[in-house]
Amino acid sequence: MILDILLEVVLPVFVLIGVGSLMQRVFELDLYTLAKINFYFITPAAVFMSMYLSEMSGELLGTIALFYALYSLILYLIGCIVAKSFKFNKGMKAAFNNSIMLDNAGNYGMPISALVFKGDPLAASIQAFIMSMQSLLTFTYGVLSIQGAQLKGNYRSLIVGFLKMPIPYALLLGILWNALDAPLPTFLSMPLTYAQQSMVAVALLTLGAQIVKYPLRLGRITVYVSMFIRLLIAPVIGIALVYLLGLEGLTAQALIIASGMPTGVNASILAEEYRNEPDFAAQTVLISTLFNVVTLIGLIAIARTF
């Protein structure tokens, strides 16, 4: 089983990440444009099609939302305990919590799900829903935690930023179209399908190009604490919640695997945007992604026992 996971899931993922890293070094790709293509077209298209083709019931959607809310809350509490133990200042506490709560559910988690479950519509829709909630968390809690007192009661920038996100609209439209059981015109379905099919390659190439710009530094203990929580404690929380909520089969497997993703690039983007511990955030993204090669194999093996 371990060899199968390595050959069928892990190596394809990291070959594409490696190619993206190599292309960035050789050609100095336009990361801004790549990120915009992913964020504003390919990912929303994948979310819409996943929810449109979804076999999830309303009850299952609610259960997954509850799972994610509990999962995020537990990680937040753990982050607060660690921050108090290390006596982090307010900025470092925000960066640390973001590093363990904001995972790479999009341009890493979606391709992983597609490879593990071989494009199964239910698994794809579960991961798309998780990614959508992760995006909401990023641009609500993630931004607020960093801005803190800087907002001074003015939430206009936060609201505007939230309304500009395409993923929530894609999620809601996909659910609505599914609920109405309405046919999708060919002139829409074909472009959206092509975008969805391109997601695995484009997302992983982009991720490879993004992480190579961060210089690897191995001396910060707090980075390893973050990685330990993100890659080991978070999946344990996911498994415990699966048991608590009585989930099983493919749903349990998809949620367990989703709980073990590395720190998301958005954690670093927010840190850079607001000049809040950008080096720490960049290192958590890079190192957790590298170590995920090992933890992902074990996590998939465990998930397949459910």
Disulfide bonds with the S-S distance in Angstrom:
none
